[in-house]
Structures are given as structure tokens and as C-alpha cells.
Amino acid sequence: MKLNDTIVALATPSGAGAIAVIRVSGPESIAIVSSQFEAKSKKVLKEQPTHTLHLGNIIDEQQIIDEVLVSVFHGPKSYTGENTIEISCHGSPYIQQEIIQLLIRKGGRSAEAGEFTLRAFLNGKMDLSQAEAVADLISSENQASHQIAMQQMRGGFSSEIQRLRQELLDFASLIELELDFAEEDVEFANRDQFRDLVSRIQQVLKRLIDSFATGNVIKNGIPVAIIGEPNVGKSTLLNALLNEERAIVSEIAGTTRDTIEDEISIGGIGFRFIDTAGIRETEDVIEGMGIKKTFEKISQAQVVVYLSPLTPEGGISNTTILEIEKIKNRFSQKPLLIIANKIDLLNEKQIAILKVSLSGVEGTQFLPISAKTGEGVDELKEKLLDFVNTGELRNNNTIVTNSRHYNALLSALEEINKVQEGLNANLSGDLLAIDIREALFHFGLITGEVTNDELLGNIFANFCIGK
């Protein structure tokens, strides 16, 4: 990738729309656009100051392609840190391509995926973790993932890492200095202060590592498997949660033979609900394949919702309780919420019997609802939110969502633990310095002080073109 070229790309989604934005960045961006732009004010574009807007026409050999609004940004006061032009044109795909091809013929080239943000990183406009947060912000689909991405883009995560890295680097410098005076047996780095620093770094790293469990599910959505026997109302519950007729509902048992998935936001958190085939013994090959897939989805889910059938008296049968026990034992690490459905068919006496039946399985949460009428569905949503640790999010704490950052933090903690062991064993400075350098390396991988072409290629290949 030639980073001194002038690059061109569509910055808005492809296809027809009211307007489209074409982004141009690089040393010749203003000159290239200026040669094809005729301002209504008759001003020459390349002579205009930064952060100004200009109305005019894009012209190709005296032929007007479109009337556009051109934004001028002089480096380094631009997104990429380079001279940048943004052309707002009408959203016709034909107009978009005509302008892009014209600019390429005049000296630009098509931008690679994420190349604008890559240049912003290389020009010091943001660090690597902030650059990755740009992609997370674009893909955010709920309030929580948006909040985390915005915090990381503003540098909340990277500033915390950089602060720890700088403190560790200061001590590393003192220990390296000791090595130059090894014969004099001089100690520049106070070992007690260093122990306190190492302990503090360990605490911060452990907190950030633990936050990944919350951050990962918030970023990707929390999968919730809806399971139970056939014809207990799983599809009706899915439709009630989504507030639309997403799944086919029938009185015929075994209607759902494959999994149906959809996602909604509850309290700003994305939940991905999975309606599964009813669990029962069957000789139907297709239904049997659906039941097998049900257990696969349970293993992938973060939360399991079991819809329980009711007896004619309004209780839960011993057979159902045994089935719940099997599910609980097989997936003991997953939160299990038992839903007693169809309470709209019960009277007050039967509801009282149901409450007694619900106490039959220890260590499990229960909730009576009617998926048909919607009674209890809001309470179900509140229960699901309780399974997510949103405390860190509400307190605006730093939450790790990126698996690359998570792995680097694990490696950094491993090296810091080695440093602590070395301090406890009174190892010499040269041996401590080896583990400190390794910890600094892993900190640097997060913020981009340490990079290579392969790492950058892997990160920015996942960006959309134009960003």
C-alpha cells in the first residue's frame, strides 16, 4: 500500500440515495479536485482556506457531471492528517461512479479498505485501539455497544494503557541505568515503590481482562436459547418479544423444525433470541435434525429460557421437573430461566398451585407469563437484563471488547506476574529487565507503539472502503 498516493473512495453506502459523499485524501487531493471543480463564486478551490465549504459543479471536459458541495480540509487538521476533500453529490450511482472515475483518471487511486483510518493512525491522529474503535462504532447496533465504542474512540481505554506503560517504562529506564553501574552496585529504582507499581498494574489488568466477558457479549449481542417441549409456546414467545409475527405459530406439535433467530435491544443491550425445535422423542428424521440443532444452540447460548407446559390443574408435572433437572445438569454453567407459559388460561386457584409447583427445582429462577397476551413479557425482559453485568457500563468504566486487546492484556499480565516473582526472589536488575521489556511490548501492541505490516493489514482489512 503506497501511503503517499492520493486516494479516492465513496464514504457513504453504495446505491441510490438523496446524497452521497466521496472522500479524497493525499498530497494532491486539493489540486486534483480543484482542476475539475468550478465554484459558483468563481474562487479557485486550491487557494481556499481549510474547513470551508464551496458550492459548484464537477466538470469533465466542459460537461457538467453534477452540482456539488465541496468541503476543504488542509492537513494536519483533517481526519487523516493529510489534505482532504469531501464531495457531497446527488446520490445517483451513475453520478457517484462518474466523479470517482474522473478523479482516478486525474491522478487519484481507489482507496483500500480502512485506508483513510490507517493514514489517520500513521499520521498520529489516533492510536491503534482508537482506530479499531472506529470500526466498532460503525457496526454498533445498540446503545451499549455505541457507548463503549465512543469511549474507546475518545481514548478512555488507550489512555489507561498508556499511563501504565509510561510508569512501567520509567522504572524500566532506572533498572536499565543500574546495569550501566553494575560494578558500583548502585540501586536507582526503589524496589518497594516498584512492588507497589507492579501490584497496581496487576489489579488494573485483571479488571480489564474480567471486563471482556461483559464487553464481548455487549458487542456481539447476547444469545438466548428458547427451549422446551413441542407446542408450549416458544414461537409465540419469540413473536411477543420481537413484537412481530417472526415465527410460524400452529397448534400442530413440531411446527418449528429449524432454529429461527432475531435480535432486539433491551435496556440498550442487544439480545439475540433463538427459537428452537421442541425437545421430544421422535422418529421424524427432519424433526430429529432440528432437535439436534437445538442442543447445539443451547451450548452456544449465554442464557437458556425453558418454557414449561402446565398440567390441567395449572401446575408443573414431575416429568417436566425431571426434564428441567436434565437441562440444568447438562448445561450447569449457563443461567437457566424457567417460564411457566399460558397463565391466561388459569384462574386464581390454579395460579396458586403453579407457584407451589415452581418451587420444585432448586437454584433456578421462575417466571409465570402469557406469551399470547403479553402478560409478564416485560418482567421477562427485566430478568434477562439481570443476567448481564451492566454495572461497569453504567459507571462508565473501561470495558474491553476487542479479542486482540484481550489477548495482549493476558500476555502483559503474565509478564507482570513474572516481574513480581522476580522481585520477591530478589533477582538482579538484568533479569527483571527481560520480563519488563516483554510486558512493555504487549502494552505497545494495544496502542500501536509496536506494529508490523501483517498486524495492520489484519486490522484494517475488516474496515469498510471509504473509512
N, C-alpha and C positions, 0 to 999 in steps of 0.2 A: 504494500500500500504506500503510494507516494504522498507524503503528507504536506508537500509544498505545492501541490496542484490546486487548482480551483475546482471545487466540486459542486454539483447541482443535483437536487432531488425534490420530489413532491413531499411536502411536510404534512399535508392533510391526507386523509384516507382516499384511496383511488376510487373512481366512479363519479357519477354526476352529482352535483350539489349546487347550492347557492353561490359559494365562493370556494376557491382553492388557494393554497399558499405554496409557492415554490421558493425553496431556500437555496441561496448561493453563498459559498464561503471560500475564502482563499485570497492570495495576494492580488489576483486580477479580477476579483468578483465585481468591484465597483466599476472598473474600466469596461469590462465585458458588457454589463447591463447598460451602462451609460451609452455605449455605441449603438444600442438597439432601442433606446428609450427617448421619446420626445415629450418633454414636460409641457403641460398646459401653460405654465408660467414662462416658458422659453428658457428656463435656467438649465445649465449643464449639470447633469447629475453628479459627475465625479468631482465637481467643485463645491458640493454642498456639505454642510457640517454633519457631524454624527447625530443620530437619534432624531432624524427629520423625516417627514412623510411628503411624498410628491405624487400628484395625480397626473397621468399622461397616458400615452399609447406605446405599446410594444410594436415595433415596426420591423418587417423583414423585406428589404429591398423595395421601399416605398409602399408596401402593402401593410395595412393595419391588421394585426392579429387580434388585439383586444385592448380595451381601455382598462388600465390597471392602477393600483395604488402601490407605490414602491417605498419600502422602509429602508433607511440607510443607517448602518452601524459601522463605525470605524473601530478597528482593533486598538487596544485590547478591551475596549468597552463593548463587548458583544458576547453572545453565548459561547462561541468557540474561541474567543480571544483574537480572532482574525477579522479582517474586513469582511462584512457580511451584508447581503441584500436579501430582503424578503419581498416577493412579488405577490400581491393579492389580486387574483384574476377571477373571471367568471368560471363557474365550476364545470364547464363542459369538458369531458375527457379529451375531445379534439383540441380545444384551446390549450389545455394543460400540456399535452404532448408537443404541440407546435412550438410553444415557448421553450420547453425543456430541450427539444432537439435543436432549436435555433441557438440557444446558449452553449450547447455542446459543440456545435459547428464553429462557434466563435472562440473556442479555446477552453471551455469547461469540460469536465468529465462526469459521468454518473457516479454518485456517492455510493460507497459500500454501506452495508447495514451498520448502524451505530457510529458512522464515521464522524458526524458532527460532534457527538458527545465524546468520542475518542480524542478529537482535537482539543475539546474543552479541557479534558484531563491532562493531555500532554502540554497544554499551554498554561497549566496551573490555575484554571478557573474553578476546578473542583478536584477532590481526591477520588480514589478509585471506588471507595464504598459509597460516596455521594453519586458517582456516575451510575453505579448499579442501582441505586435508589430511583434514578430517573426511569429505568425500565419498569421497576416495581410500581411507580406512580402511574405510569401509562396503563398498566394491566390491573390496577386496583379496581375492585368491583363492589366494595362496601366501605362503610365509614372507618372501620378499624384498620383495614389494610391501607387505606388512604392516609390515615393519621400516622401510621408507622413509617410509610414511605416519605411523607413530608418531614417528619422528624429527622430521618436519616439524610434527606436532601439538604436540610438546614445544617447538618454536621453534628447532630447530637451524639451519634454513635462514634464517628471518627474522632471528634474532639476528645472523647473519653479515652479512646485507644491512644491517641497521640500524646495525651497528658501522661499516661502511664509509661509509654515508650520513652518520653523525654526524661522522666525521673529515673528510669532504669538506665538510660543512656548516660546520664550524668554520673551515676555510680560506676557504670562500666568504664567511663573515662578515668575516674580516680583509681580504679583497680588496675587498668592498663598502665597508668602512670607509676603505680607501685612496682610494676615489672621492670621499669627502667632504672629503679633504685633498689633492685633486689639485694645487692651486696650490702647496702646500708641498713637493710631490714626496717624500712620506713613504712608506716601504715597511714595512707591518706584517706581511705574510705572507712568511716566509723562502722564497725561491724554491728553494733546494736541498732543504729539507725537503719542499716541495710536490712537487718532482720525485720524491722517494723515495716519497711517498704515492701519487702517480699511478701509478708503476711497480708498487707493491704491489697497488693496486686492479686494474690490468690483469691481473696474474697470477691473482688470485682469480677475476675474471670469466671469464678463459679456462678456468680449471679447472672452474668451474661449468657453463660452456657445453659443454665437452667431455663432462661427466658426463651430459648429456642423452641422448647416444647410448645409454649403458647404461641410464639411468633409464627411457627411453621403452619399450624392449623388455621391461624387467622389469615395468613397469606393465601393458603390454598383452599380454604373452606373446610368446615368440619363435617366429615361424612357420618351420617346417621342411618343405620340399617333398621328398617321397619319390618319385623318378622312376626310369625305366628302361624297358626293353623289356617287352612283354606277357609275363605268366606267369613272371616271375623271382622272385616272392615279395613284392611290395610290400605287398599286403593282409595277407599272413601276418606281415610285419614290423610293420605298424601294430598288428595284434592282439597281437603279442608285447610291444610297447612299452606298450600300454594294459592288457595282461593281461586282455583280454576279446575276445569274438568281435564286433568292431565292424564289420568289412568282410567281404563275401562272398568266400570263397576257393574257386576252381574250377580244374581242370586246363585248362579251355577258355580260350584266349588271348583277351584283350579283354573280360574279365568286367566290370572297372571302366570305366564309360563317363562317369562324372562324378566330381568330386572329393569325397572324404569327409574331414571334419575332426574332430579331437577334441583335448583338451588334458589334459596331466598335469603334475605338479610333479616336477622332478628337482633334488635338492640345494637345495630351496626356491625354484627358479626355474620359472616357468610356460613350458612349451613347447607350441606348437600344431602338431600333426602333420597334414600334408595328404597323403592317399593319392591319387595322380593316375592318369589313364588311361595305359596303356602307349604309349610312343612308337614308332610304326612307320608305314610307308606303308599306307594303307587306302582302299578305295572305299566303305566303310560310312559313310554321312552322319553318323549319330549318334555313332559312334566317332570320326570326324574332328572333330566339335564338341568331344568330350571331350579329344582331343589338343591342340586349340587352347587349351582352358581350362588344360591342363597348363602350357603355356608362359606363360600369364598368371600362374598361381600361382608359377611359378619366379621371375618378375620381382618378385613381391610378397614372396617368402620372404627371411629373413635368412640361412638356411643351406640348402644343397642336398645331399641324400643320394641318390647314384646307385647303384642295385642292378644289379650286373653279372652277366650269365649266364656260366656256366662251360662250357668245351669238354668233350667226353667224356674228355679226358686230365686234366682238372682245372685247366686254365689259363684265360686270357682271350684271346679271339680278337683279331686285328688289326682286324677290323671294329668290335668293341666299343671298342677303344682309340681308333679314329678318332672314334667317336660321343662318347666322353668328351672328346676334344680339342675337338669342336664345341661341346659344352655349356660347357666351360671358357672358350673364346674368346668365346662369345656372352654369358656372364654372368661376366665376368672379375673383377668386384668382389665376388662372393659366395664365401664359403667353400664348397669342394666336398669332400665326403667320399665316397669310393668304397667300397661294400660288396660283397665277394665272398660271395654267399649260398650256402646249401645245402652247406656243408662237411661236414655229417653224412654225405654220400654219398661222401666222398673217403677214400682211405687215406693213410698217411703219405707215400708217394712222390708221390702227386698233390698233397698239401698243399705239399710241397717245390717242385713245378713251379709251383704257384699263386704262391708267394712270389716266384719269379723273374719271373712274368708281371706281378705287381703293381708292379714297378719300371719298367714301360714308359712311364709318364706322369709327367713331372717336375712338382714343385710341387703335388702332390695327396696327401692323406692316404688311406690304405687300411686296411681292417679286414675280416678274414675272420670270418663269423658263420654261424650256422644259425638262421634265424627260426623254423623248425619246432620245434627242440629248446630254443631259448633260449640256446644256446651263443654267447657273445660279445655278447649284448644289453646286459649291464651295462657292458661295455667301451665299447659304442656310446654309452651314456648319459654316461659319463665324458668321451668325446671331445666330445660336444655341449656339455657344461659348459665345456670348454676354449675354445670359441668365444665365450663370454660373459666380459667383463671383470668378474669379481666381486671384484677386489682392493679397489676403493673401498668396496664393500658390507661386506666382511669387516673393513676398517679403520674402519668406522663413519663414513666421510667423507660430507659433504653431497652428495646426488645430486639433480639436478633432473629431475622427471618431468612437469611441467606445461608445455604448449606456450606458454601465456600468459607464464609466468615466463621461459621460454627466449627468447621474442621481446623481452621487456623487457630482459633481460640483453644481448642483441645490440645493442639500441639504446643502452643505457648504455655499453657498450664503445666503440661508435662515437663517442659524445660525449667519452669519456675520452681516446680517441686524438686527438681534435681539441684537447683541452686540452694534451696532451703536445706536439703540433705547435706550439701557440701559445707554450708555454714555451720550446721550442727556438728559436723565431723571435723571442723577447723581445717578444711582443705586450704591449700595455698591459693593465692590470687590467680595464678595462671590457669589452674583447673576450674576455678569459679568462672573465669572469663569465657571459657569454651561454652558453657551452658547459657551464660548471659547473652552471648552473640547469637545463639540459636533462638532464644526467646525473642530477641530484637528482630531477627529475620522473620519470624511468624507474625509479629506485630506489623512489620513493614508490608507483608503480603496483603493485609487487610486494607490499608490505606493507600498502597501503591508506591511506597518508598522503595519496595523491591518488586520488580516486574520483569517479565520477559515477553517476547512476541507471542509465544504459544498461549500464555495466560491471557493477554489482552485479546488475542484472536478468539478464544473460547468465550470470553465475557461479552464482547461487542457483537459477536455473530448472532446473539439472541435478541438484539435490538431490531426495531423496525427501520427500514430505509427511510431517510428523512429526519431521523433523530440521532 
